[in-house]
Amino acid sequence: MRMHSTRLALGALAILSAASAGAAQPLRAAAAGDQVPAALIAAPLPTGDESEPLPLAFAWALDPAQPLQAPAAYVAISRSYWQQVDAAELLHGLALPLTASDAVIQLSPLPGARALSADAVQLRDPAGRSSVVRGVDARGLRDAGMPVSDGTRMLRTGASSTAGVYRLQSAQARGRYVVQVLEPNSPLRLEVQASQAQVLAGGHVQLQARLLEDGASAARLRTRHGDLRGEALLVAPDGRSWPQRLLRSPDGSLRAQVRIPADVGTTQGLWELQVFAEAEGVRRDGKVAFAVALPTARFSGQATSDPASRQVSLPLQVAAVGRYEARGTLYASTADGQLKPVAQAHAAAWFDGPGHGMLVLPFDQAALPAGFGAPYELRDLQLQDQSRMAPVESRAAALRF
């Protein structure tokens, strides 16, 4: 039933598009930063897919006096680090380098490890003195809204503590534990950034990690704390991971060219790049997340635009059954030739399988501001695979008509 009704709806969209057809032209060539699939692959629908079968298209007006800003690249900032340790390290005394006062240390037992009582854990400062001013057990942490495992303990060093190497010790440790260290007052931070927020399977992402100090230059930072070194890990939503080699750049940062596997699996969710970095007396871990899409469809053929109705018909080549959505922003010209954003539109429909189809952006549903008209530009054009929650194609500048 869904297939039959969807074909009728898609046929209606095609008829409406033909009725208002204007000049046909290819989309602009992809520019730097655009994401365009070179080849398509078939992919099964996710288990339990409940995508809406009926087509939907709508538009709304924008205030041309309010310029649109492209989102800035996300930078993850970390003043913390973590590690897994075994009982022998805790029995001997685990070295924890701290760079500022009032640090927080969390000790969590992994499955099968012994839960440690309050008097079974000691934290000593560089002079060998006990330095815990406050401790909280798992119950207290859960009461505060933290979902922690049984046996978890959190320790705080206090405002009068000094920088240096501390030792976390327990004579009753058995098994393996996770130790997390947070230094909210530290001037030293790790910044981790990926070159893009989305990438196609089999593509590449550039990773950069930098250790920065409030008010200090990179040269002064290297002099005081040594050169930054570390390792990275690419982690898929299904738990698979791939080590990544980090290379030191002349500016002191760590960089890697990360290739995304062609086989991205079927588990939906964001991918992560995790960085574990260290300089003399400083440890920091950070991570960034990004979307990975299978190239299941793409814009193809000649786009048809009608300046009178402001509808834009976008032909698609589809390799996998699913629901796909096109979205874009219409720019119109002022009397003196300036282009301003006047409307945004979305259109989505179900496609039954490999083949070709059409999505129509109905900018005519949004009233054109007085004093604006042709020529128009279609910008920030995107194609989304809604069934797999994946951004398949994006173009900053797509069409002028």
N, C-alpha and C positions, 0 to 999 in steps of 0.2 A: 504493500500500500504506500509506503514511504517513497519507494522508487518511482511509482506511477505519478503520484501527486507532485513530486519534485520535478519530474520531467516537464509536466504541464506548467509549473511555476517558472522554470528556467526558460521554457518556450515563450511564456508571456514576457519575461524580461528581454529576451532577444527581439521580440516583435516591437516592444516599446523602444528598444535601442535603435532598431532599423527605422522606425517612424520618425525619429528625431536625428537621423544620421547626418553628420556633416563631413568635414574633411578627415580622411584617414591618414595617419602618419605613424612611423615607429616611435617608440619611446627614445629619449635621449640616450646616448651611449653612457655606460656606467662610468662614474667618476670615482676618485679616491674616496674611500669610506663607504661606498655603496656595497650592498650585498646582493649578488645576482647568481643564481645557480647556473653552473656550466652544463650540467647533465642532471637528469631526474632519475629517481629510483622509486620503485613501488615499496610500500610499507603496510603492514597489517594495521587494522584499527586497534587502538588500545582496548584492553579488556574492560568490558562494562561501559563502552562509549555511549553517551546519551546526548549527542549533539542534536540541536534543534534541526528538524528536517526542512522547515519552511524557509523560503528566502526572506531577507529583511534588508531594507535600505532606508537611510535617513540622513539628514544634514541639518546643521544649525549655523547661524550667523556668528561671525566674529567681529570684534571691534577693530577696525583697521588702524585706529590710533594706538593700539597696544601691540607692539612688535612681539613676534614669537621668538623665544630663545631656545636654541638647541640645548638639551641637557648636558651639563658638564660631565666629563669622565669621572666615574666614581673612584675615590681613593680610600682604601681601608687604612685606618690608623690604629696601631697597637702599642700599648705600654704593658704588655703581658707576655708570658710564655708558659708552656706546659711540657711535661715529659712523663713517660711511663718508666717506673722503676721497680726493681724487685726487692724482696725483703733484705737481701744482703747489703744493698746500698743504704737502706734505712738503719740497719743494725750498725753499720760503720759510721753513718752520718752523711747525709746527702748534701753536697755543696750547692747553695743557692745564692748566686750573685745578685745583690740588691743595689740599686743606684739612688734610692731616695727613702725618706722616712715614711712611716704609716703605710707599709706594704701589707697586702692580704695574701695569705697562703692557704690553699684548699687541698686537703689530702683525702682522696676517695679510693676505697678498695675496689678492685676489679672482681668479677665473679670468682668465688672460691677463696678470696683473700680474707684474712682475719680482720674483723672490725676492731679498731683501736679505741680504747677509752681515753678520757681527757688526760689522766695522769700517765698514760703510756706514750705520749708524744711530747718531745721537747724541741724547742727552737732556740738556738744560741747564736748570739751576735759574734762579730769578729774577735771580741775579747773573751769569748767563752761564757758570757753571762746569759741567763735566761731572758728572753726578750719578748715574750708573749704578754700583751696587756689585756687581751680579750680573746676568748675562745667560744665557738658556737658549735653545737652538735647538729646531727641530721634533723632532729625534731625541730630545733630552733630555726634551722634554715628552711624547712618546709613551712613552718608557721609564717615565715617572711615571704613565702611564695616561690621558693626555689625548689625545683624537682630534682632532688639529690637522692643517691642510693643510701641504704643503711650503712652506718659506720663512717659516713663522711664527717670530716671535721674542718672548720675554718678558723685560722689563727690570724691575729693582727699584731703588727710590731709596735705601733704607737708613734706619736708625733715626735718623740725625743730620740728615736732610733737613728742610727747612722748608716751611711753607705758602706758596703763591703761584702765579704763572703760570709753568709750565715750557714748554719748546719741544722738540718732537720733530721731528727734521730728518734728511733723507737726500738727498744729491745724486744718488744712483743710482736714485731711485724712478721707476717707469714703470707707468702703469695706475692701478687703484683698489685701496684697502686698507681694512680694518676695524681701527679702533683701539678697544681696550677698556681702561678704567681702573677698577681696584679699589682702594678705600681702606679696608682693614679696621680701621684705627685711628681713623678719623674719627668725631667726635662727631655729625656731621650725617648724618641718614638720611631717605630718602623712604619713606613708608608709603602703599601703594596697596591699596584695598579695594573689592570689588564688593558690592552690597547683597544678593546671593543667589548660591548655588552652582549653581543650576539655573534654567532659564527655558525657556518654550515659544517656538517659532519665531514671529516677529512680536511678541513681548513686549518688555519694557523692563528694563534693568538700570541702577541708579544707580552711578556711579563717583566715588570720592573719592580725592584724593592730597594728602598733607600733608608738608611739610618740617619735621622736628623736630630739636632739638639736645639732647643729653644735659644735663639740669640747667638748661635755659633755657626761659623762657616764650615763647609765640608772639609777644608784643609785642617782647620783646628780640631774638628771631630776626629779625623784620622790620627792626628798627632796624639790626642788624649786617649783614644780608645782603640787604636789599631785599625787595620783594614777589615771591612765587613766580609764575612764568608757565610755560606749557608747552602741549603738544599731546598728543593721544591717538590711538590707532589701534585699531580693532576688526579682529581677524584671525581668519578662518575656518580650519578644518582643511585646506581645499583650497588655501589660500594667498591667497584673495581678501581684500581689506582695504578699510576705510572710515574716512576721517579723522573725528575727533570733536572738537567744540569744547569746550574747557574754560573754565569761568567761575570767576572768583575770588569766594569767599564772604567775608562779613565777618570770619570767624575766620582768614582767610589761606589756607585750603585751596582746592584746585581741585576743581570738581565738573562732572559731565556726566550728562545723561539720555540713555542709549544705547538706541536701538531696534535690535532684532535683525531682520534681514531675514526675510521670510516664506519665501523660497527659500534654505534653508540648505544645499542641495547634498546629495550622497550620501556624501561622505567622512566616515568616522567619526573621532571624536577630540574633544578639548576645544577650545573657543574661547578666545581671549585678548583682554584689554584691555591695551595697552601704553601707558605714559606716559613722555613725554620732558619733563623739568622743569628749570628753571633759575632761580636767583636770583643776585644779584650775588656773583661769586666761587665759586658752587656749581653743579655739574651733577649730576643724578641721573636714572636711568632705572629703571623698575620695571614689573612686569606681574602680572596675576592671570588665572587660568584658571577656566572654568566650563563646565557642560554645557548644551547646547541640544538640546531634544527636539522632534520632530514630534508633534503631537497625533493619534496614530493610534488611541487607545482612551481610554475613561474609565469610571469606575464610574457605573452608571445604575440607575434603577428602585428597588425596595424591597430593602434588605438584610434577610436573614432570620437571626435569632439564636436560639439555643436555650440557655437558662440551664442546663438539665440536662446537656447534653453539652458545652457551651461551644464548639460549632462556630458559625462565622459564614460564611454564604453571601453572596457579593458578586456581583451581576449586572454584566456588562460590556457596553458597546456598543463594537464593534470595527469599524474602518474599513479596516484593512490586514492582510493575512495575516502571521502571525508568531507567535512565542512570547511570552506575557505572564505576568508574575509579580505576585502580590499579597503583601504582607508587612505585619505589624502587631504591636502589643504589647498584651497583655491586662492590664488592671488589675482587681484584685478588692478587695472591701471587707473590712475588719477588723470586729470586733464593735462598735467605737466609730464605725464609718462612714468611716474613712480608706481612701483608695484607694492601693494599692501595686502595682507591676509584678510579675506572677507568671509570665508566659510570653510567648514570641515564637513566631510561626508564619509559614511561607512556603508558598505554593502556586503552581505554574506549570503551564501547558499550552499546546499548540499550537492556534491558531485558523485555520481554513482561509480565511477571508476576511470581507468585510463581513457584519455580522449581530450577534447577541447570544449571550452565553455566560455561564458561571458559574465562579468560583473559590471554593473553600471553605477557610477557615483552620481547621485541625484542632487547636484549643487543647486538646481532650480528650486528645491524646497526651502532654501534660505534666501530671503529678500536681499537684493543687492543694494548697498548703501548709495545714497544720492551722490552723483558725481563720479561714480566708478563704472568702468566698462572694459571692453576688449582693448588691447590684447590681454589674454589671461595666461597664467602659468599654474600648472599642477606641480606642487612640491610635496616633499615628505611623503611620497607614495610608498605604501607598505602592503605586503601580502602576508597574511597570517594563516597558518594551518590550525584552525580552532580545535579540531579533533585531537591533535597531538600537542596543543598549546605551544606552538613553535613559530617564531618569526622567520619566514622563508626568504623573503626578498624585501629590499628597501632601497629607495633612490631619493637622494636629496632634491634633485631637480629632474622631473620626468617628462614634461610636455609643455609646449607653448602653442596657444591657438587664439 
